[in-house]
Every structure is written in C-alpha cells, then in structure tokens.
Amino acid sequence: MTTEKAAEAEAALDELADALKRNGIVLPSLGLDPVTYSGQRSLPLVELGRCNPQTARKLAAALTGMER
C-alpha cells in the first residue's frame, strides 16, 4: 500500500471519529481494518466494529437528522 493511501485512510478515520464524537457517539472498535491496511491492496478499509444498542440508536438518530 502506498503511503498516500494509508494517510488518506487515517484522515478519513479521524474525520469520522470527530464527527461521531460531536454527536456524542463513540464506536469502541473504530479503526483501520488490519488485513486491508497492512496488505498489498490499494484500498484500506475503515472498520466500524460493534456497538451496544444505545450507541446504535444514537448513530441512527444522527444520520436521520442529516436526511432533512
């Protein structure tokens, strides 16, 4: 993977984490997918991970608010 792709993935992860935090949402498993991040593929993936039902509802409410 190129340094540019890695930096792009890390920046996207940081942007998402900041946006979630502004909405009071924490995804404890949020991170870069280690398989795609460390592999030879050119597209690293952001791993959203798991969350509890309360966090899932907060995320749904935040996304619903964006639809308007």
C-alpha positions in Angstrom: 0.0 0.0 0.0 1.2 3.5 -0.7 1.9 6.0 2.0 -0.7 8.2 0.3 -3.4 5.6 0.6 -2.5 5.0 4.2 -2.6 8.7 5.1 -6.0 9.0 3.3 -7.4 6.1 5.3 -6.1 7.5 8.6 -7.5 11.0 7.7 -11.0 9.5 6.9 -10.9 7.6 10.2 -10.1 10.8 12.1 -12.8 12.7 10.4 -15.4 10.0 11.2 -14.3 9.7 14.8 -14.5 13.5 15.2 -18.0 13.7 13.6 -19.2 10.9 15.8 -17.8 12.5 18.9 -19.5 15.8 18.1 -22.8 13.8 18.1 -22.0 12.1 21.4 -21.2 8.7 19.7 -18.3 6.5 20.5 -17.6 3.3 18.5 -15.2 1.4 20.7 -13.9 -0.8 17.8 -13.5 2.1 15.3 -10.2 1.7 13.5 -8.5 0.6 10.3 -9.0 -2.9 9.1 -5.7 -4.6 9.8 -5.9 -7.0 6.9 -6.6 -4.4 4.3 -4.4 -1.8 5.9 -1.3 -4.0 6.1 -1.8 -5.8 2.8 -0.8 -5.1 -0.7 -4.3 -3.9 -1.7 -4.6 -0.3 -2.7 -7.8 0.3 -0.7 -7.6 0.1 3.1 -11.0 -0.2 4.8 -12.3 1.6 7.9 -13.6 -0.9 10.4 -16.7 0.4 12.3 -16.8 -2.5 14.6 -19.5 -3.4 17.1 -21.5 -1.2 19.5 -24.2 -1.5 22.0 -27.9 -0.8 21.2 -27.8 2.6 22.8 -24.9 3.7 20.6 -26.7 2.2 17.5 -29.7 4.3 18.3 -27.6 7.5 18.7 -26.0 6.8 15.4 -29.3 6.2 13.7 -30.7 9.4 15.1 -27.7 11.4 14.0 -27.9 10.0 10.5 -31.7 10.6 10.4 -31.1 14.2 11.3 -28.8 14.6 8.3 -31.5 13.4 5.9 -33.6 16.6 6.4 
